[in-house]
Amino acid sequence: MRLLLAEDDPMIGQSIRDGLQLDGFVVDWVQDGELAKHALSNVSGEYALLLLDLGLPRLAGLELLTLLRKSGNPIPVLILTARDALSDRIAGLNSGADDYLVKPFALEELVARIHALIRRSAGRGSSDIAYGALRINPLSHEAWLRDTLIDLSAREFALLHALLEQPGAVLSRTQLEERLYGWGQEVASNAIDVHLHNLRRKLGADIIFNVRGVGFKVVKP
Amino acid sequence: MNSSIRKRLTFWLMPVLLLTGTAFAVPTWLNVHEEIDELFDKVLLDAAYALSHANYAQGVKPDSNDLALHGDGIDLVSQIRDSEGRILFQSHPFSPIPQVGKPGYDTVNWQNQAWRVVNLKTDKGLVQVAQALQERRETANEITLHVLTPLLILLPALTLWVGWAIGRGLAPLAQVADAVAHRNPHSLDPIPDKGLPAEVSILVGALNGLLNQLNQALSAQRQFTADAAHELRSPLTALSLQAQLAERATEPDRRALALQTLRQGIARASHLVQQLLTLARLDPEAGDSPFKPLFLDDLARDVVADFAPLAANRHIDLGLSRADHVRVTGAEEALRILLGNLIDNAIRYSPADAHIDISVIGDTKTVSLEVNDTGPGIALDERDRVFDRFYRVLHSAESGSGLGLAIAKRIAEQHQADITLSDGDGGMGLKVIVTFPENRA
């Protein structure tokens, strides 16, 4: 899952990015509001969530958020800030944020809140995503087929997760790459094919269907 | 003991009132007595003349209840003696009024009290008419009392009035005192001076000035505390995240890297705390550090030497390019911090292989200290803001405290020195110039 992190403090930004990567997220990190706006307007569909610091240079967090909501962008936004006053929190949520986390915070809580927000934005009540006999838990990175636990690598899980975010939807190879890899990460040209191959091997050959010239989708098992 | 204005005014005004009363009463009393004496003396004489022409029964001696001669409510006694001193007539039943040698008025003691007597010698003999002095005095006192009655009523009324007026006049003071009592560190709005008398208005004006200063100092303090708390949160957040990453790292390489970043985070947090402490110490309320004459070039040499290892570490060429032997008056420790912060900034934000030149320049008028680097410089529109507390230059990779230049400016202000930013020599980098007011060498 790919997230956009807007945080101007280099140490905090780097730590959050590293920490979230450990949890299987792909994180793109920008250090000012203008860059965040730019990233969102160009790659917007691919970000599952925006982590937003309020004290951003060039374009402040709240202004960015207001612009975003005005343009009708529904991306879930989690504000990360040192401003803990009640008025700040209310202003943040009223400007269109979905959640508010005050610094300093524990990585675990950040991860849990990200999952909760994504789950809610997908309209699900439980963190499990089920599609027929296929079920995955994005928090524990576990997948089950007919209640049998399937052992998947981090990339394989991420790929399956991406395909199951909107079950039945067709995702192109580029879209899949964008969800699995952040900026500046080297992607081998056949990387997606390798992971798809492994998924088919572990879940059954017909679980992932290739719509020729369009992309891939999961078939309800 | 505090003396109250009310007591003071009362103390000074009451004797004046009493004195005025006395000054009015005493002469009145004396005058009335004098006038009464004159008046009654004439009455006595008139009575004596009247008696001398009257027909009277010789040898009559009335009993004590039937006094023959009464003035109009004035008790007079009279008697007539012949040339041999025998009593021809007397209006009273007592022994005769003693005879005195000389004619005219006299005061004699008779019947156990003092009497005023007029002795009139006529061809019939000596006519004597007398009146008790006691009676005169009573009459005089009565008249005096009548005359003074309005004053006696007026004086206490006036006293009450003065007391009330003093209270009334002092009311604005009480009102201001009440307003001041209601002020506290959370409500320092000015005291309303509308309708106040000029004297109190001056006081209130001065008070309001003080309140305003206090308010500004307090809100600056509050702002700073809030800013500091906010700014401390960032390094703490970084630290906590870095520690969590280190905890999670399983491979030795990753763990070492995580611990390394953690150490950098700690260094950064310590730096911030250090700078905050420095700033707090520089606050005017914290007391002044002693100013003394010192050689600026010596100080610059020391500080440059202190920073040389750090610069060398970063492959930056740091040196003293000009060192005039000049003196300034200042606080040595503060000036060290000033120059140290400027050099630290230059090192922090300059790339490897940059040059940092320090100059101490003394000309006839001023002494200046320059730090010239070949780093990225500061954009024109940011040059004013970099002196603000916690302001950081956009897109700097370094996470400084945001306080370095704020501290430098504060120290410069304490030394009445100017601190300005310009392009570095040769058009690149940054030059910071601190100009001390005059050459005191």
Interface residues (C-beta under 8 A of the other chain):
Chain A: D9 P10 M11 I12 Q14 S15 I16 D18 G19 L22 Q31 D32 P57 R58 A82 R83 K103 P104 F105 A106 L107 E108
Chain B: H230 R233 S234 P235 L236 T237 A238 L239 S240 L241 Q242 Q244 L245 R248 T261 Q264 G265 R268 L394 H395 A397 S399
